[in-house]
Amino acid sequence: IGIQLPASVVLEVIDTPPALKGGSATKRSKPATLSTGIEIQVPEYIVNGEKITVSTTTGEFGGRA
């Protein structure tokens, strides 16, 4: 018996702090709790309620859904 997972899944951001004021030349990330209860690092422009894609192999942020 075998199962095949999709390459990514769409999840909702339940809780993440607001972006820090002041631009930065470097990419900054912040923690975000997803609808599954898992916490991952996301770019600072992501806000609560936003749907994002998450890689099923690495568990990392993939982009906006």
PDB file of N, CA, C and O in Angstrom:
ATOM      1  N   ILE A   1       0.855  -1.175   0.000  1.00  0.00           N
ATOM      2  CA  ILE A   1       0.000   0.000   0.000  1.00  0.00           C
ATOM      3  C   ILE A   1       0.897   1.234   0.000  1.00  0.00           C
ATOM      4  O   ILE A   1       1.878   1.296   0.741  1.00  0.00           O
ATOM      5  N   GLY A   2       0.565   2.189  -0.814  1.00  0.00           N
ATOM      6  CA  GLY A   2       1.345   3.415  -0.863  1.00  0.00           C
ATOM      7  C   GLY A   2       0.436   4.619  -1.013  1.00  0.00           C
ATOM      8  O   GLY A   2      -0.642   4.547  -1.603  1.00  0.00           O
ATOM      9  N   ILE A   3       0.896   5.705  -0.472  1.00  0.00           N
ATOM     10  CA  ILE A   3       0.167   6.961  -0.636  1.00  0.00           C
ATOM     11  C   ILE A   3       1.119   7.991  -1.209  1.00  0.00           C
ATOM     12  O   ILE A   3       2.330   7.922  -0.995  1.00  0.00           O
ATOM     13  N   GLN A   4       0.580   8.923  -1.921  1.00  0.00           N
ATOM     14  CA  GLN A   4       1.393   9.975  -2.508  1.00  0.00           C
ATOM     15  C   GLN A   4       0.842  11.321  -2.051  1.00  0.00           C
ATOM     16  O   GLN A   4      -0.314  11.655  -2.311  1.00  0.00           O
ATOM     17  N   LEU A   5       1.682  12.082  -1.371  1.00  0.00           N
ATOM     18  CA  LEU A   5       1.277  13.399  -0.880  1.00  0.00           C
ATOM     19  C   LEU A   5       1.474  14.444  -1.969  1.00  0.00           C
ATOM     20  O   LEU A   5       2.355  14.299  -2.816  1.00  0.00           O
ATOM     21  N   PRO A   6       0.664  15.489  -1.953  1.00  0.00           N
ATOM     22  CA  PRO A   6       0.899  16.590  -2.896  1.00  0.00           C
ATOM     23  C   PRO A   6       2.205  17.302  -2.544  1.00  0.00           C
ATOM     24  O   PRO A   6       2.677  17.216  -1.411  1.00  0.00           O
ATOM     25  N   ALA A   7       2.782  18.000  -3.512  1.00  0.00           N
ATOM     26  CA  ALA A   7       4.045  18.715  -3.284  1.00  0.00           C
ATOM     27  C   ALA A   7       3.880  19.841  -2.276  1.00  0.00           C
ATOM     28  O   ALA A   7       4.816  20.172  -1.548  1.00  0.00           O
ATOM     29  N   SER A   8       2.673  20.436  -2.235  1.00  0.00           N
ATOM     30  CA  SER A   8       2.423  21.513  -1.275  1.00  0.00           C
ATOM     31  C   SER A   8       0.953  21.512  -0.878  1.00  0.00           C
ATOM     32  O   SER A   8       0.105  20.951  -1.573  1.00  0.00           O
ATOM     33  N   VAL A   9       0.672  22.148   0.244  1.00  0.00           N
ATOM     34  CA  VAL A   9      -0.703  22.287   0.727  1.00  0.00           C
ATOM     35  C   VAL A   9      -0.973  23.759   1.015  1.00  0.00           C
ATOM     36  O   VAL A   9      -0.054  24.527   1.298  1.00  0.00           O
ATOM     37  N   VAL A  10      -2.245  24.143   0.939  1.00  0.00           N
ATOM     38  CA  VAL A  10      -2.651  25.518   1.243  1.00  0.00           C
ATOM     39  C   VAL A  10      -3.171  25.543   2.674  1.00  0.00           C
ATOM     40  O   VAL A  10      -4.077  24.790   3.029  1.00  0.00           O
ATOM     41  N   LEU A  11      -2.588  26.419   3.491  1.00  0.00           N
ATOM     42  CA  LEU A  11      -2.990  26.550   4.890  1.00  0.00           C
ATOM     43  C   LEU A  11      -3.220  28.017   5.219  1.00  0.00           C
ATOM     44  O   LEU A  11      -2.688  28.904   4.551  1.00  0.00           O
ATOM     45  N   GLU A  12      -4.017  28.264   6.252  1.00  0.00           N
ATOM     46  CA  GLU A  12      -4.313  29.635   6.673  1.00  0.00           C
ATOM     47  C   GLU A  12      -3.434  30.032   7.847  1.00  0.00           C
ATOM     48  O   GLU A  12      -3.205  29.244   8.765  1.00  0.00           O
ATOM     49  N   VAL A  13      -2.943  31.270   7.804  1.00  0.00           N
ATOM     50  CA  VAL A  13      -2.165  31.820   8.909  1.00  0.00           C
ATOM     51  C   VAL A  13      -3.149  32.263   9.987  1.00  0.00           C
ATOM     52  O   VAL A  13      -3.998  33.121   9.747  1.00  0.00           O
ATOM     53  N   ILE A  14      -3.030  31.676  11.172  1.00  0.00           N
ATOM     54  CA  ILE A  14      -3.933  31.988  12.280  1.00  0.00           C
ATOM     55  C   ILE A  14      -3.375  33.115  13.143  1.00  0.00           C
ATOM     56  O   ILE A  14      -4.119  33.998  13.571  1.00  0.00           O
ATOM     57  N   ASP A  15      -2.070  33.087  13.399  1.00  0.00           N
ATOM     58  CA  ASP A  15      -1.475  34.093  14.275  1.00  0.00           C
ATOM     59  C   ASP A  15      -0.047  34.386  13.852  1.00  0.00           C
ATOM     60  O   ASP A  15       0.777  33.478  13.737  1.00  0.00           O
ATOM     61  N   THR A  16       0.237  35.652  13.622  1.00  0.00           N
ATOM     62  CA  THR A  16       1.592  36.104  13.321  1.00  0.00           C
ATOM     63  C   THR A  16       1.696  37.566  13.742  1.00  0.00           C
ATOM     64  O   THR A  16       0.734  38.319  13.596  1.00  0.00           O
ATOM     65  N   PRO A  17       2.848  37.975  14.262  1.00  0.00           N
ATOM     66  CA  PRO A  17       2.983  39.378  14.675  1.00  0.00           C
ATOM     67  C   PRO A  17       2.968  40.313  13.467  1.00  0.00           C
ATOM     68  O   PRO A  17       3.285  39.890  12.355  1.00  0.00           O
ATOM     69  N   PRO A  18       2.605  41.573  13.671  1.00  0.00           N
ATOM     70  CA  PRO A  18       2.616  42.534  12.561  1.00  0.00           C
ATOM     71  C   PRO A  18       4.042  42.794  12.083  1.00  0.00           C
ATOM     72  O   PRO A  18       5.004  42.582  12.821  1.00  0.00           O
ATOM     73  N   ALA A  19       4.166  43.254  10.843  1.00  0.00           N
ATOM     74  CA  ALA A  19       5.480  43.577  10.279  1.00  0.00           C
ATOM     75  C   ALA A  19       6.090  44.744  11.039  1.00  0.00           C
ATOM     76  O   ALA A  19       5.380  45.651  11.475  1.00  0.00           O
ATOM     77  N   LEU A  20       7.384  44.718  11.194  1.00  0.00           N
ATOM     78  CA  LEU A  20       8.086  45.813  11.857  1.00  0.00           C
ATOM     79  C   LEU A  20       8.149  47.008  10.932  1.00  0.00           C
ATOM     80  O   LEU A  20       8.325  46.857   9.723  1.00  0.00           O
ATOM     81  N   LYS A  21       8.008  48.183  11.490  1.00  0.00           N
ATOM     82  CA  LYS A  21       8.089  49.402  10.693  1.00  0.00           C
ATOM     83  C   LYS A  21       9.536  49.650  10.286  1.00  0.00           C
ATOM     84  O   LYS A  21      10.472  49.259  10.983  1.00  0.00           O
ATOM     85  N   GLY A  22       9.694  50.302   9.155  1.00  0.00           N
ATOM     86  CA  GLY A  22      11.041  50.612   8.681  1.00  0.00           C
ATOM     87  C   GLY A  22      11.500  49.565   7.689  1.00  0.00           C
ATOM     88  O   GLY A  22      11.564  48.379   8.012  1.00  0.00           O
ATOM     89  N   GLY A  23      11.817  49.997   6.490  1.00  0.00           N
ATOM     90  CA  GLY A  23      12.246  49.065   5.453  1.00  0.00           C
ATOM     91  C   GLY A  23      13.600  48.464   5.755  1.00  0.00           C
ATOM     92  O   GLY A  23      14.396  49.012   6.517  1.00  0.00           O
ATOM     93  N   SER A  24      13.835  47.344   5.148  1.00  0.00           N
ATOM     94  CA  SER A  24      15.106  46.658   5.326  1.00  0.00           C
ATOM     95  C   SER A  24      15.549  46.119   3.980  1.00  0.00           C
ATOM     96  O   SER A  24      14.728  45.645   3.196  1.00  0.00           O
ATOM     97  N   ALA A  25      16.842  46.189   3.710  1.00  0.00           N
ATOM     98  CA  ALA A  25      17.376  45.680   2.457  1.00  0.00           C
ATOM     99  C   ALA A  25      17.465  44.161   2.475  1.00  0.00           C
ATOM    100  O   ALA A  25      17.621  43.526   1.431  1.00  0.00           O
ATOM    101  N   THR A  26      17.364  43.586   3.661  1.00  0.00           N
ATOM    102  CA  THR A  26      17.454  42.131   3.769  1.00  0.00           C
ATOM    103  C   THR A  26      16.071  41.532   3.976  1.00  0.00           C
ATOM    104  O   THR A  26      15.166  42.187   4.492  1.00  0.00           O
ATOM    105  N   LYS A  27      15.925  40.287   3.570  1.00  0.00           N
ATOM    106  CA  LYS A  27      14.656  39.594   3.800  1.00  0.00           C
ATOM    107  C   LYS A  27      14.570  39.237   5.270  1.00  0.00           C
ATOM    108  O   LYS A  27      15.487  38.644   5.837  1.00  0.00           O
ATOM    109  N   ARG A  28      13.455  39.606   5.876  1.00  0.00           N
ATOM    110  CA  ARG A  28      13.241  39.256   7.279  1.00  0.00           C
ATOM    111  C   ARG A  28      12.076  38.293   7.362  1.00  0.00           C
ATOM    112  O   ARG A  28      11.129  38.371   6.580  1.00  0.00           O
ATOM    113  N   SER A  29      12.157  37.387   8.315  1.00  0.00           N
ATOM    114  CA  SER A  29      11.055  36.452   8.515  1.00  0.00           C
ATOM    115  C   SER A  29      10.556  36.562   9.944  1.00  0.00           C
ATOM    116  O   SER A  29      11.210  37.135  10.814  1.00  0.00           O
ATOM    117  N   LYS A  30       9.385  35.999  10.157  1.00  0.00           N
ATOM    118  CA  LYS A  30       8.770  36.025  11.482  1.00  0.00           C
ATOM    119  C   LYS A  30       8.013  34.717  11.663  1.00  0.00           C
ATOM    120  O   LYS A  30       7.673  34.066  10.675  1.00  0.00           O
ATOM    121  N   PRO A  31       7.742  34.320  12.902  1.00  0.00           N
ATOM    122  CA  PRO A  31       7.000  33.081  13.119  1.00  0.00           C
ATOM    123  C   PRO A  31       5.515  33.265  12.807  1.00  0.00           C
ATOM    124  O   PRO A  31       4.953  34.341  13.006  1.00  0.00           O
ATOM    125  N   ALA A  32       4.900  32.201  12.319  1.00  0.00           N
ATOM    126  CA  ALA A  32       3.464  32.217  12.051  1.00  0.00           C
ATOM    127  C   ALA A  32       2.878  30.873  12.450  1.00  0.00           C
ATOM    128  O   ALA A  32       3.429  29.824  12.116  1.00  0.00           O
ATOM    129  N   THR A  33       1.758  30.907  13.168  1.00  0.00           N
ATOM    130  CA  THR A  33       1.045  29.684  13.521  1.00  0.00           C
ATOM    131  C   THR A  33      -0.017  29.441  12.458  1.00  0.00           C
ATOM    132  O   THR A  33      -0.795  30.337  12.130  1.00  0.00           O
ATOM    133  N   LEU A  34      -0.046  28.223  11.921  1.00  0.00           N
ATOM    134  CA  LEU A  34      -0.969  27.877  10.849  1.00  0.00           C
ATOM    135  C   LEU A  34      -2.213  27.190  11.398  1.00  0.00           C
ATOM    136  O   LEU A  34      -2.271  26.843  12.578  1.00  0.00           O
ATOM    137  N   SER A  35      -3.208  26.997  10.535  1.00  0.00           N
ATOM    138  CA  SER A  35      -4.482  26.403  10.944  1.00  0.00           C
ATOM    139  C   SER A  35      -4.321  24.990  11.498  1.00  0.00           C
ATOM    140  O   SER A  35      -5.209  24.502  12.196  1.00  0.00           O
ATOM    141  N   THR A  36      -3.214  24.330  11.202  1.00  0.00           N
ATOM    142  CA  THR A  36      -2.949  22.980  11.724  1.00  0.00           C
ATOM    143  C   THR A  36      -2.281  23.013  13.089  1.00  0.00           C
ATOM    144  O   THR A  36      -2.131  21.976  13.733  1.00  0.00           O
ATOM    145  N   GLY A  37      -1.872  24.217  13.539  1.00  0.00           N
ATOM    146  CA  GLY A  37      -1.175  24.347  14.812  1.00  0.00           C
ATOM    147  C   GLY A  37       0.335  24.368  14.664  1.00  0.00           C
ATOM    148  O   GLY A  37       1.051  24.616  15.634  1.00  0.00           O
ATOM    149  N   ILE A  38       0.820  24.110  13.468  1.00  0.00           N
ATOM    150  CA  ILE A  38       2.262  24.114  13.209  1.00  0.00           C
ATOM    151  C   ILE A  38       2.753  25.553  13.111  1.00  0.00           C
ATOM    152  O   ILE A  38       2.048  26.419  12.593  1.00  0.00           O
ATOM    153  N   GLU A  39       3.961  25.808  13.607  1.00  0.00           N
ATOM    154  CA  GLU A  39       4.567  27.134  13.509  1.00  0.00           C
ATOM    155  C   GLU A  39       5.727  27.074  12.525  1.00  0.00           C
ATOM    156  O   GLU A  39       6.615  26.232  12.656  1.00  0.00           O
ATOM    157  N   ILE A  40       5.717  27.979  11.529  1.00  0.00           N
ATOM    158  CA  ILE A  40       6.800  28.060  10.558  1.00  0.00           C
ATOM    159  C   ILE A  40       7.246  29.512  10.426  1.00  0.00           C
ATOM    160  O   ILE A  40       6.589  30.416  10.942  1.00  0.00           O
ATOM    161  N   GLN A  41       8.349  29.733   9.744  1.00  0.00           N
ATOM    162  CA  GLN A  41       8.835  31.075   9.464  1.00  0.00           C
ATOM    163  C   GLN A  41       8.255  31.541   8.130  1.00  0.00           C
ATOM    164  O   GLN A  41       8.277  30.808   7.141  1.00  0.00           O
ATOM    165  N   VAL A  42       7.736  32.770   8.117  1.00  0.00           N
ATOM    166  CA  VAL A  42       7.164  33.356   6.906  1.00  0.00           C
ATOM    167  C   VAL A  42       7.756  34.749   6.705  1.00  0.00           C
ATOM    168  O   VAL A  42       8.256  35.345   7.660  1.00  0.00           O
ATOM    169  N   PRO A  43       7.709  35.282   5.474  1.00  0.00           N
ATOM    170  CA  PRO A  43       8.169  36.660   5.254  1.00  0.00           C
ATOM    171  C   PRO A  43       7.326  37.642   6.059  1.00  0.00           C
ATOM    172  O   PRO A  43       6.172  37.360   6.381  1.00  0.00           O
ATOM    173  N   GLU A  44       7.908  38.796   6.382  1.00  0.00           N
ATOM    174  CA  GLU A  44       7.207  39.732   7.268  1.00  0.00           C
ATOM    175  C   GLU A  44       5.972  40.376   6.649  1.00  0.00           C
ATOM    176  O   GLU A  44       5.184  40.982   7.374  1.00  0.00           O
ATOM    177  N   TYR A  45       5.771  40.268   5.332  1.00  0.00           N
ATOM    178  CA  TYR A  45       4.583  40.866   4.712  1.00  0.00           C
ATOM    179  C   TYR A  45       3.327  39.993   4.858  1.00  0.00           C
ATOM    180  O   TYR A  45       2.233  40.439   4.513  1.00  0.00           O
ATOM    181  N   ILE A  46       3.462  38.777   5.355  1.00  0.00           N
ATOM    182  CA  ILE A  46       2.314  37.887   5.545  1.00  0.00           C
ATOM    183  C   ILE A  46       1.524  38.342   6.773  1.00  0.00           C
ATOM    184  O   ILE A  46       2.109  38.687   7.800  1.00  0.00           O
ATOM    185  N   VAL A  47       0.181  38.342   6.661  1.00  0.00           N
ATOM    186  CA  VAL A  47      -0.677  38.809   7.755  1.00  0.00           C
ATOM    187  C   VAL A  47      -1.646  37.710   8.193  1.00  0.00           C
ATOM    188  O   VAL A  47      -1.817  36.710   7.496  1.00  0.00           O
ATOM    189  N   ASN A  48      -2.277  37.906   9.354  1.00  0.00           N
ATOM    190  CA  ASN A  48      -3.267  36.958   9.868  1.00  0.00           C
ATOM    191  C   ASN A  48      -4.400  36.776   8.868  1.00  0.00           C
ATOM    192  O   ASN A  48      -4.842  37.739   8.242  1.00  0.00           O
ATOM    193  N   GLY A  49      -4.870  35.538   8.719  1.00  0.00           N
ATOM    194  CA  GLY A  49      -5.980  35.246   7.825  1.00  0.00           C
ATOM    195  C   GLY A  49      -5.566  34.954   6.398  1.00  0.00           C
ATOM    196  O   GLY A  49      -6.389  34.514   5.595  1.00  0.00           O
ATOM    197  N   GLU A  50      -4.316  35.187   6.068  1.00  0.00           N
ATOM    198  CA  GLU A  50      -3.842  34.958   4.707  1.00  0.00           C
ATOM    199  C   GLU A  50      -3.615  33.469   4.459  1.00  0.00           C
ATOM    200  O   GLU A  50      -3.194  32.739   5.357  1.00  0.00           O
ATOM    201  N   LYS A  51      -3.896  33.026   3.237  1.00  0.00           N
ATOM    202  CA  LYS A  51      -3.654  31.636   2.866  1.00  0.00           C
ATOM    203  C   LYS A  51      -2.301  31.548   2.157  1.00  0.00           C
ATOM    204  O   LYS A  51      -1.996  32.334   1.260  1.00  0.00           O
ATOM    205  N   ILE A  52      -1.498  30.566   2.587  1.00  0.00           N
ATOM    206  CA  ILE A  52      -0.163  30.382   2.026  1.00  0.00           C
ATOM    207  C   ILE A  52       0.023  28.927   1.614  1.00  0.00           C
ATOM    208  O   ILE A  52      -0.705  28.044   2.067  1.00  0.00           O
ATOM    209  N   THR A  53       1.002  28.690   0.752  1.00  0.00           N
ATOM    210  CA  THR A  53       1.354  27.316   0.412  1.00  0.00           C
ATOM    211  C   THR A  53       2.553  26.904   1.253  1.00  0.00           C
ATOM    212  O   THR A  53       3.464  27.695   1.497  1.00  0.00           O
ATOM    213  N   VAL A  54       2.534  25.648   1.690  1.00  0.00           N
ATOM    214  CA  VAL A  54       3.607  25.094   2.509  1.00  0.00           C
ATOM    215  C   VAL A  54       4.056  23.793   1.860  1.00  0.00           C
ATOM    216  O   VAL A  54       3.226  22.947   1.526  1.00  0.00           O
ATOM    217  N   SER A  55       5.357  23.627   1.680  1.00  0.00           N
ATOM    218  CA  SER A  55       5.912  22.409   1.099  1.00  0.00           C
ATOM    219  C   SER A  55       5.672  21.232   2.035  1.00  0.00           C
ATOM    220  O   SER A  55       5.926  21.331   3.236  1.00  0.00           O
ATOM    221  N   THR A  56       5.181  20.115   1.492  1.00  0.00           N
ATOM    222  CA  THR A  56       4.956  18.934   2.328  1.00  0.00           C
ATOM    223  C   THR A  56       6.250  18.169   2.581  1.00  0.00           C
ATOM    224  O   THR A  56       6.305  17.342   3.492  1.00  0.00           O
ATOM    225  N   THR A  57       7.285  18.427   1.799  1.00  0.00           N
ATOM    226  CA  THR A  57       8.553  17.722   2.012  1.00  0.00           C
ATOM    227  C   THR A  57       9.453  18.442   3.004  1.00  0.00           C
ATOM    228  O   THR A  57      10.134  17.802   3.805  1.00  0.00           O
ATOM    229  N   THR A  58       9.459  19.781   2.957  1.00  0.00           N
ATOM    230  CA  THR A  58      10.353  20.540   3.842  1.00  0.00           C
ATOM    231  C   THR A  58       9.622  21.239   4.981  1.00  0.00           C
ATOM    232  O   THR A  58      10.237  21.579   5.992  1.00  0.00           O
ATOM    233  N   GLY A  59       8.309  21.460   4.832  1.00  0.00           N
ATOM    234  CA  GLY A  59       7.548  22.190   5.837  1.00  0.00           C
ATOM    235  C   GLY A  59       7.812  23.678   5.807  1.00  0.00           C
ATOM    236  O   GLY A  59       7.511  24.381   6.772  1.00  0.00           O
ATOM    237  N   GLU A  60       8.374  24.170   4.703  1.00  0.00           N
ATOM    238  CA  GLU A  60       8.716  25.589   4.595  1.00  0.00           C
ATOM    239  C   GLU A  60       7.679  26.360   3.790  1.00  0.00           C
ATOM    240  O   GLU A  60       6.933  25.792   2.991  1.00  0.00           O
ATOM    241  N   PHE A  61       7.652  27.677   4.022  1.00  0.00           N
ATOM    242  CA  PHE A  61       6.791  28.606   3.293  1.00  0.00           C
ATOM    243  C   PHE A  61       7.106  28.518   1.801  1.00  0.00           C
ATOM    244  O   PHE A  61       8.270  28.532   1.400  1.00  0.00           O
ATOM    245  N   GLY A  62       6.046  28.426   0.980  1.00  0.00           N
ATOM    246  CA  GLY A  62       6.247  28.343  -0.459  1.00  0.00           C
ATOM    247  C   GLY A  62       5.780  29.576  -1.204  1.00  0.00           C
ATOM    248  O   GLY A  62       6.272  29.862  -2.295  1.00  0.00           O
ATOM    249  N   GLY A  63       4.838  30.313  -0.633  1.00  0.00           N
ATOM    250  CA  GLY A  63       4.319  31.503  -1.294  1.00  0.00           C
ATOM    251  C   GLY A  63       2.878  31.745  -0.890  1.00  0.00           C
ATOM    252  O   GLY A  63       2.291  30.979  -0.126  1.00  0.00           O
ATOM    253  N   ARG A  64       2.321  32.821  -1.414  1.00  0.00           N
ATOM    254  CA  ARG A  64       0.907  33.113  -1.176  1.00  0.00           C
ATOM    255  C   ARG A  64       0.065  32.183  -2.029  1.00  0.00           C
ATOM    256  O   ARG A  64       0.455  31.813  -3.136  1.00  0.00           O
ATOM    257  N   ALA A  65      -1.087  31.811  -1.508  1.00  0.00           N
ATOM    258  CA  ALA A  65      -1.978  30.908  -2.259  1.00  0.00           C
ATOM    259  C   ALA A  65      -2.931  31.702  -3.131  1.00  0.00           C
ATOM    260  O   ALA A  65      -3.755  31.119  -3.836  1.00  0.00           O
TER     261      ALA A  65
END
